[in-house]
Amino acid sequence: MKAARPAWHEFTANLNFNDTGLSAWFACQTAFNARDGASAPEREFTHDGQRWKAELSYSEGNLVPPQNGVTPAGTTIEHDTIREWRFHIWRHPDEDPLGNPDDPQDEKGQQKFHAHVRPRWQRMKGETKTGSLTSIPVPESLGEGVSVRVSGANIAPRDYYTLLRRAAAAFGINPRHFGGNPESDDYGPHETSSVQDAERYVRVHKRESGPIHARDGPLARMGHLLENDRSGYRKVVQQDDDHSGTNLPGFYHTVTLGPKRVTEAFPGHELAVETKHYYSREAANIDTGRAVAHPKLGASYQVSRMPSDHTLRYTDDDLTQLERELDRIVVSILAEAGLDVAPGKTGDDGEGGTGPFVEDAYFEVDVRERGPDPVRLDFARIRDEQESVVVRHLSDGGFSPVEWDIAETLVGDGGTVSPEDIADENDRPVESVRRALRRMDGFLERARESVAFESPYVAELVVDAVRDARDASQRALGAAAKAAEADRRGIEETASAFLAFCEKHGIDYENRTDARMKLRMGDIDSFDALRRRVQRTYDLWTDAGRDEAEIRDARLQYRYRGDQASASFWNFLRA
């Protein structure tokens, strides 16, 4: 399927190197000392025919020199203060569309990044603000080397590594310190390198973007339907006023979904994301002829929402997965909002129309064959699946007393609830609560001893069930009265259970001696549910020692999809 290609925006990664130990860190010191007296000398270099600039500086962090001045690997460090080196790398202002070569304070534009170079050795220590020492985690497989945190925008992820090497070379630093020999198999960052943040985006015309951030649009529905509403992390933001208080619909709307929820909406996806529709801070006061007056729709990787045992590596495979998943989410949301994801060409001259998109300095409407296809966000399917779990549970004999206690506690409590809380509140043994929770796994989520509904929609369904049960309290009183009357007539307790069951489920029981028994079953939503109810009615009737032939011959009356119908009780009992 054809679709406009999103562009890279923010990106952050930790790139680790150990090919030459701490040599990169020492080389930065040497390069800085050879500045020819300049306070912040700049260097120029090229990459893929593009001109770039770089400067080198340092900061004094909290790292503590190794004990006795020697690292565990035997490297001598004769520094009382461990400097942390910083490369500032940006597109030449003559080439960056947002750079200003005439203003040194604003020449760096928006295509740029910082590279923070920090030494790493085993058993490394840092000093806290209170003067105590804390351990700096260093992967054992890294041994001794440097960690470079790159953080920037509007640059393709794979280019950060190459630009870092080119900038180092521009300062006379051997680029082999940052990734070995390009001719060798071990070329590139160490295997422990990881991605920390990444965003892909498109810019949408403000008059077209309303369906994206509407209160019933794809962003809102993703958040309210898929995200757990009580335990774990949930973030749904709908802010329509900018920072000065000016109303700008869709100013900042976001939804953050963890891996489990993402998979529900986008089968095959693994990465936690924040999807957001947002304007620049001053967009309300900017002429619509400028791109920055129009909002972005972006999807960004959320490392903090990933499980501790999952790391997105800085490898070709992982970067390809990252781009594929982010792009699919962006394009799918556009499609769900009814926007043209692949605007066609206009005119015979080949000039292209941008459709709902607005091109900016770094996003160009580049429509091409892409894979995989966008996912249709079938929220109706997800609601049906969630509803079927609840309905199946409720119709399959309903809640047990302990399960009702759990449901009512979750409905009434707004915070995190543990099995122990539920047991204490309802005077139940905690093991009984745990067993009941296991039976309710289909629509409850349990993690770290906390219990919550699987989604707000599931919560709504169960709330309705609890409300119906409470509304049925008058019917329950009627059932009790009928049971008492049955006792007075010498009917066994099992007959009382039959009458109570009929009252609970709205079954109008009529058993006149001069006519065939009638059971009015009311509204039904499926014939499977009707068959289960018929079977339960039969079991309770026969348990009460009543005449089996009498109920087999009973006539059912019910309403299916608004139409009245009737059938033999025995037909549904045999089905």
C-alpha positions in Angstrom: 0.0 0.0 0.0 1.2 3.5 -0.8 1.5 6.0 2.0 3.4 9.3 2.8 6.6 8.5 4.6 7.0 10.0 8.1 10.2 11.8 9.0 12.6 11.4 11.9 12.3 13.9 14.6 13.8 13.4 18.1 16.3 10.6 18.7 18.4 9.5 21.7 20.7 6.5 22.1 23.5 5.3 24.2 26.4 4.2 22.0 29.1 2.2 23.8 32.6 1.6 22.5 35.4 -0.6 23.8 37.6 -1.3 20.7 40.4 0.8 22.1 39.5 1.0 25.8 39.6 4.5 27.2 41.6 5.9 24.2 38.6 7.9 23.0 38.4 9.7 26.3 42.1 10.5 26.4 42.0 11.6 22.8 39.3 14.1 23.5 41.6 15.7 26.2 44.4 15.9 23.7 42.2 17.5 21.0 40.8 20.0 23.5 44.3 21.1 24.6 45.2 21.7 20.9 42.5 24.3 20.4 45.0 27.0 19.3 43.8 29.3 22.0 40.2 29.5 20.8 37.5 29.2 23.5 35.2 26.9 21.5 36.9 26.2 18.2 34.7 24.9 15.4 35.5 22.3 12.8 33.9 21.6 9.5 33.5 18.3 7.7 31.3 16.6 5.1 29.0 13.6 5.1 27.2 12.3 2.0 28.0 15.6 0.3 26.5 17.6 3.1 28.4 20.2 5.1 28.4 19.9 8.9 30.1 21.8 11.8 31.2 20.6 15.2 32.7 22.0 18.4 34.2 20.3 21.4 33.7 21.2 25.1 33.6 19.5 28.4 31.7 19.4 31.7 32.9 18.3 35.2 30.5 15.6 36.2 30.2 13.4 39.3 32.6 10.6 38.3 35.2 9.6 40.8 38.7 8.6 39.7 39.5 4.9 40.1 41.0 3.7 43.4 44.7 4.4 43.5 44.5 5.9 40.0 44.3 2.6 38.2 41.2 1.0 36.7 40.4 -2.7 37.3 41.7 -3.4 33.8 45.0 -1.7 34.6 44.7 1.6 32.9 46.4 4.5 34.8 44.3 7.7 35.2 46.2 10.6 36.6 43.3 13.0 36.8 41.8 14.4 39.9 38.7 15.4 38.0 37.0 13.1 35.5 35.9 15.4 32.6 33.0 14.4 30.4 33.5 15.5 26.8 30.8 17.0 24.7 30.6 17.2 20.9 28.0 19.7 19.5 27.3 18.7 15.9 25.0 20.6 13.5 24.2 21.0 9.8 26.1 23.9 8.2 23.8 27.0 8.5 24.2 27.5 4.7 22.4 24.2 4.2 20.1 23.7 7.2 16.7 25.3 6.1 16.3 26.7 9.6 19.9 27.8 10.2 20.8 31.4 10.2 24.4 32.0 9.0 24.2 35.7 9.8 23.4 35.2 13.5 26.0 33.3 15.5 23.4 32.8 18.3 21.0 31.1 15.9 23.1 29.5 13.3 22.7 25.9 14.5 19.2 25.5 13.1 17.2 22.4 14.0 19.2 19.6 12.4 21.7 18.9 15.1 22.7 16.7 18.1 24.9 16.5 21.2 27.3 13.7 21.9 28.1 13.2 25.6 31.3 11.2 25.9 31.8 9.5 29.3 34.5 7.0 30.3 33.5 3.6 31.6 35.3 1.0 33.6 34.2 -1.8 36.0 33.3 -0.9 39.6 33.0 2.7 38.6 31.8 5.2 41.2 30.0 8.5 41.2 29.5 11.1 43.9 26.0 12.2 44.9 25.1 15.8 45.9 25.3 14.7 49.6 28.9 13.5 49.1 28.2 9.8 49.3 29.4 7.4 46.6 27.1 5.5 44.3 27.9 2.7 41.8 27.8 3.5 38.0 26.5 0.4 36.2 28.8 -0.8 33.4 27.9 -3.9 31.4 30.4 -6.6 32.1 30.7 -7.4 28.4 31.8 -3.8 27.8 34.7 -4.1 30.2 36.4 -0.7 29.7 35.6 1.9 27.2 33.4 5.0 26.6 29.7 5.5 26.5 28.4 8.2 24.2 24.9 9.5 24.7 23.7 11.0 21.4 20.6 13.2 21.5 19.3 15.3 18.6 16.6 15.8 16.0 15.8 15.7 12.3 18.6 13.2 11.6 18.3 9.5 10.6 19.3 7.2 13.5 22.1 5.5 11.6 23.7 8.8 10.7 24.4 9.7 14.4 27.1 7.1 14.5 28.8 8.2 11.2 28.6 11.9 12.1 30.2 11.2 15.5 33.1 9.5 13.8 33.5 12.3 11.2 33.3 15.0 13.9 36.0 13.2 15.9 38.2 13.0 12.9 37.8 16.7 12.3 39.4 17.3 15.6 42.3 15.0 14.9 40.9 12.1 16.9 41.3 8.6 15.3 37.7 7.5 14.4 38.7 3.9 15.2 38.2 4.9 18.9 34.5 5.1 18.1 33.8 1.8 16.4 36.8 0.0 15.1 37.8 -0.5 11.5 35.2 -0.1 8.8 36.8 -3.0 7.0 36.4 -5.4 9.9 33.4 -7.4 11.2 33.3 -5.7 14.5 32.8 -2.2 13.0 30.1 -0.2 14.8 29.1 0.4 18.4 29.3 -2.3 21.0 26.4 -4.8 21.3 25.2 -3.2 24.5 24.3 0.1 22.7 20.6 0.9 23.0 17.9 3.3 21.8 16.3 5.5 24.4 14.0 7.7 22.5 12.8 8.1 18.9 10.0 9.8 17.1 8.6 9.7 13.5 6.1 12.4 12.4 4.1 13.9 9.7 2.8 17.5 9.6 -0.9 17.8 9.0 -2.8 20.9 7.9 -4.7 22.3 10.8 -8.1 22.3 9.0 -7.6 18.6 8.3 -6.4 17.4 11.6 -9.6 17.7 13.6 -10.7 14.0 13.2 -7.3 12.9 14.7 -7.7 14.7 18.0 -11.5 14.7 18.3 -13.0 13.5 21.5 -14.2 10.4 19.7 -11.2 10.2 17.4 -8.6 7.5 17.1 -6.3 9.0 19.8 -9.0 9.2 22.4 -10.4 5.8 21.6 -7.0 4.2 21.7 -6.4 5.5 25.2 -9.8 5.0 26.8 -10.4 1.6 25.3 -7.1 -0.1 25.4 -5.3 1.4 28.5 -5.8 0.0 31.9 -7.6 2.6 34.0 -6.4 1.7 37.5 -3.1 -0.1 37.8 0.2 0.4 36.1 0.9 3.4 33.9 -1.8 5.3 32.1 -1.5 8.6 30.2 -4.2 10.2 28.1 -3.8 14.0 27.7 -6.3 16.2 25.9 -5.1 19.9 26.2 -6.8 22.4 24.0 -5.3 25.6 25.4 -1.8 26.6 24.7 0.7 27.8 27.3 -0.6 31.4 27.1 -4.2 30.3 27.6 -5.2 30.7 24.0 -7.7 28.1 22.8 -6.2 26.0 20.1 -8.1 22.7 19.6 -5.7 19.7 19.5 -2.8 21.8 21.0 -1.4 18.8 22.9 -3.2 15.4 22.7 -1.3 12.3 23.6 -1.9 8.6 24.5 0.8 6.3 25.8 0.4 2.6 25.5 2.6 -0.1 26.9 3.6 -3.2 24.9 0.6 -5.2 25.8 -1.9 -2.5 24.8 0.0 -1.7 21.6 -0.2 -5.4 20.6 -4.0 -5.3 21.0 -4.4 -2.4 18.6 -1.4 -3.3 16.3 -0.9 -7.1 16.2 2.8 -8.0 15.9 4.0 -4.8 17.5 6.3 -5.0 20.6 7.4 -1.4 21.4 5.7 0.9 23.8 4.7 4.2 22.2 3.4 7.7 22.9 1.3 8.9 20.0 0.6 12.6 20.0 -1.0 15.4 18.0 0.7 18.7 18.9 1.4 22.3 17.9 4.5 24.4 18.5 4.2 26.7 21.5 3.5 29.8 19.5 1.4 28.3 16.7 -1.8 30.2 17.5 0.0 33.5 16.6 1.8 32.3 13.5 0.5 32.9 9.9 -1.0 29.7 8.4 1.3 30.2 5.4 4.2 28.9 7.6 4.5 25.2 8.2 5.1 25.7 11.9 1.5 27.0 12.3 0.2 23.4 11.6 0.3 20.5 14.0 2.4 17.3 13.9 1.2 13.8 14.4 4.0 11.7 15.8 4.7 8.3 17.4 7.6 8.0 19.7 9.2 5.0 21.4 8.8 4.9 25.2 11.7 3.1 26.8 10.4 3.7 30.3 7.3 1.7 29.5 9.2 -1.4 28.4 9.8 -4.4 30.6 13.2 -4.5 32.3 14.3 -7.5 30.3 13.7 -5.9 26.9 16.3 -3.6 25.3 16.0 -2.0 21.8 19.5 -2.2 20.5 21.3 0.1 18.1 21.4 -2.5 15.3 20.1 -2.6 11.8 17.4 -5.1 12.7 16.2 -3.2 15.8 16.3 0.2 14.0 14.3 -1.3 11.1 11.7 -2.7 13.6 11.5 0.8 15.3 10.9 2.6 12.0 8.4 0.1 10.8 6.3 0.1 14.0 6.3 3.9 14.4 5.4 4.5 10.8 2.6 1.9 10.9 1.1 3.6 13.9 1.2 7.1 12.3 -0.2 6.0 9.0 -2.9 3.8 10.7 -4.1 6.8 12.8 -4.3 9.0 9.7 -6.3 6.3 7.9 -8.6 5.8 10.9 -9.2 9.6 10.9 -10.4 9.4 7.3 -7.4 11.3 5.8 -5.7 10.5 2.5 -2.5 8.8 3.4 -1.2 8.8 -0.2 -2.1 12.1 -1.9 -1.8 11.7 -5.7 -0.2 13.9 -8.3 -2.0 16.9 -9.9 -1.6 17.8 -13.5 0.4 16.4 -16.3 3.6 18.2 -15.3 4.1 15.8 -12.4 3.7 18.5 -9.7 2.5 16.8 -6.6 -0.4 17.7 -4.3 0.3 17.3 -0.6 -3.3 16.4 0.3 -3.9 16.8 4.1 -0.1 17.2 4.7 2.0 20.3 5.1 5.7 20.0 4.1 8.3 21.6 6.4 12.1 21.8 6.5 12.5 18.2 7.3 9.3 16.5 6.3 8.6 16.1 2.6 5.5 14.4 1.3 7.2 11.4 -0.2 4.6 8.9 -1.3 6.0 5.5 -2.0 5.3 1.8 -1.8 5.8 0.9 1.9 5.4 -2.2 3.9 3.8 -3.4 6.0 0.3 -2.2 5.3 -1.4 0.2 7.8 -3.5 -1.6 10.4 -7.2 -0.8 10.4 -7.9 0.2 14.0 -10.8 -2.0 14.5 -12.0 -0.8 17.9 -15.4 -2.4 17.4 -13.6 -5.8 17.2 -11.6 -5.1 20.4 -14.8 -4.0 22.2 -16.6 -7.1 21.0 -13.8 -9.3 22.2 -13.7 -7.7 25.6 -17.5 -7.8 25.8 -17.7 -11.4 24.9 -15.3 -12.3 27.7 -17.5 -10.5 30.3 -20.8 -11.7 28.8 -19.6 -15.3 28.6 -18.5 -15.2 32.3 -21.7 -13.6 33.5 -24.0 -15.9 31.4 -22.0 -19.0 32.3 -23.5 -19.4 35.7 -22.8 -15.8 36.7 -20.5 -14.6 39.4 -19.9 -16.6 42.5 -20.4 -14.8 45.8 -16.6 -14.2 46.1 -16.5 -12.9 42.5 -19.3 -10.5 43.2 -17.3 -9.2 46.2 -14.3 -8.6 43.9 -16.4 -6.9 41.3 -18.2 -4.6 43.7 -14.9 -3.7 45.4 -13.3 -2.8 42.1 -16.3 -0.8 41.0 -16.4 1.1 44.3 -12.6 1.6 44.8 -10.7 4.2 42.8 -7.1 3.1 43.7 -4.9 0.1 43.6 -6.5 -2.9 45.2 -4.7 -6.0 46.4 -6.2 -9.4 47.0 -5.6 -8.8 50.7 -7.6 -5.5 50.5 -10.5 -7.4 48.9 -10.4 -10.2 51.4 -10.3 -7.8 54.4 -13.1 -5.6 53.1 -15.4 -8.5 52.4 -14.3 -10.8 55.3 -13.2 -13.5 53.0 -10.2 -15.8 53.2 -7.5 -14.4 51.0 -7.0 -17.8 49.3 -10.7 -17.8 48.3 -10.2 -14.4 46.7 -7.1 -15.5 44.9 -8.9 -18.5 43.4 -11.7 -16.3 42.3 -9.3 -13.9 40.7 -7.8 -16.7 38.7 -11.2 -17.6 37.4 -11.7 -13.9 36.4 -8.4 -13.6 34.5 -10.2 -13.0 31.2 -11.2 -9.4 32.2 -9.0 -8.6 35.1 -5.3 -7.5 35.1 -3.1 -8.5 38.0 0.4 -7.4 38.5 2.6 -7.1 41.6 -0.3 -7.9 43.9 -2.6 -5.3 42.4 -5.9 -5.9 40.7 -7.7 -3.8 38.1 -10.1 -4.2 35.3 -8.5 -5.1 31.9 -9.8 -1.8 30.4 -12.3 1.0 31.1 -14.8 -0.7 28.7 -14.6 -3.9 30.7 -15.1 -1.9 33.8 -18.2 -0.3 32.3 -19.6 -3.7 31.5 -19.0 -5.0 35.0 -20.3 -1.8 36.6 -23.5 -2.3 34.7 -23.7 -5.9 35.9 -23.2 -4.7 39.5 -25.8 -2.0 39.0 -28.3 -4.5 37.6 -27.7 -6.8 40.6 -28.3 -3.9 43.0 -31.4 -2.9 41.0 -32.6 -6.4 41.3 -32.5 -6.3 45.0 -36.3 -5.7 45.0 -36.7 -8.8 42.9 -34.5 -10.6 45.3 -36.8 -9.6 48.1 -39.7 -11.0 46.0 -37.8 -14.2 45.6 -37.2 -14.5 49.3 -41.0 -13.9 49.9 -41.8 -16.6 47.3 -39.3 -18.9 49.0 -40.9 -18.3 52.4 -44.3 -19.1 50.9 -42.9 -22.2 49.3 -41.6 -23.3 52.8 -45.0 -22.7 54.3 -46.4 -25.0 51.6 -43.8 -27.7 52.5 -41.6 -27.3 49.4 -38.0 -28.2 49.9 -35.2 -25.6 49.9 -34.2 -26.6 46.4 -37.5 -25.3 45.2 -36.7 -22.0 46.8 -33.4 -21.9 44.8 -35.4 -22.5 41.6 -37.7 -19.6 42.4 -34.8 -17.3 43.3 -33.0 -18.2 40.1 -36.1 -17.3 38.1 -36.5 -14.0 39.9 -32.8 -13.1 39.5 -32.9 -13.6 35.7 -36.3 -12.1 35.2 -37.9 -15.4 34.3 -41.7 -15.2 34.7 -42.7 -18.6 36.0 -46.3 -19.6 35.5 -47.4 -23.1 36.5 -51.2 -23.3 36.4 -52.8 -26.7 37.0 -55.2 -26.2 34.1 -52.6 -25.3 31.4 -49.1 -26.0 30.1 -46.3 -24.5 32.2 -44.9 -21.2 30.7 -41.5 -19.7 31.2 -41.1 -16.1 30.0 -37.4 -15.7 29.5 -37.4 -12.0 28.5 -34.8 -10.5 26.2 -32.0 -12.7 25.0 -28.8 -11.8 23.1 -27.9 -15.2 21.8 -29.3 -18.7 21.6 -26.3 -20.1 23.4 -27.2 -17.9 26.4 -30.8 -19.1 26.2 -29.7 -22.8 26.1 -27.5 -22.3 29.2 -30.4 -20.6 31.0 -32.8 -23.4 30.0 -30.3 -26.0 31.3 -29.8 -24.2 34.6 -33.6 -23.9 35.0 -34.0 -27.6 34.3 -31.3 -28.6 36.8 -32.8 -26.5 39.6 -36.3 -27.8 38.9 -35.3 -31.5 39.0 -33.0 -30.9 42.0 -36.2 -29.7 43.8 -37.8 -33.1 43.1 -40.4 -31.6 40.8 -42.0 -33.5 38.0 -39.5 -33.7 35.2 -42.1 -34.3 32.5 -43.9 -31.1 33.5 -40.9 -28.8 32.8 -39.9 -30.7 29.7 -43.4 -29.9 28.3 -43.1 -26.3 29.3 -43.4 -23.5 26.7 -40.7 -20.9 26.4 -41.5 -17.3 25.5 -38.7 -14.8 24.8 -37.8 -11.7 22.8 -34.9 -12.0 20.3 -33.7 -8.8 18.5 -36.9 -7.1 19.4 -39.2 -9.9 18.0 -41.4 -12.0 20.2 -40.9 -15.8 19.8 -41.8 -19.0 21.5 -40.5 -22.5 21.5 -40.7 -25.8 23.4 -38.5 -25.9 26.5 -37.4 -29.4 25.5 -36.1 -28.3 22.1 -33.5 -26.0 23.7 -32.7 -28.5 26.4 -31.8 -31.1 23.8 -29.7 -28.6 21.6 
